[in-house]
């Protein structure tokens, strides 16, 4: 003779599953924007690193030629021997950079001598928006900023 057993199934109800899905959706809405801003922070860090490297090349240039390049000579003076004033008498024939980097947003770095933000020269990127000024990740990044 067979005995009847009460069948007890265990599992989640549809309501419980829906609550979990909603909680995951809310957490995703909060967390995903935090991770999406990281590429911009990485680009800002890369720009600071490039600016430090170019600044080092500018210092080597100044040690050899006794001056920084003029604004007209620009950063190209680090790659090819400049013409004009100031004269680059002891310019290193191998140059100071193999090529000029562009900022992480694809725009050439800007150079002014004399500088308006720092002693000597200003070396900067316009940032994410590609124009002077801006806020947040669009702000200018230069040898005067942290």
Order of alpha helices (4+ residues) and beta strands (2+ residues): alpha-alpha-beta-beta-beta
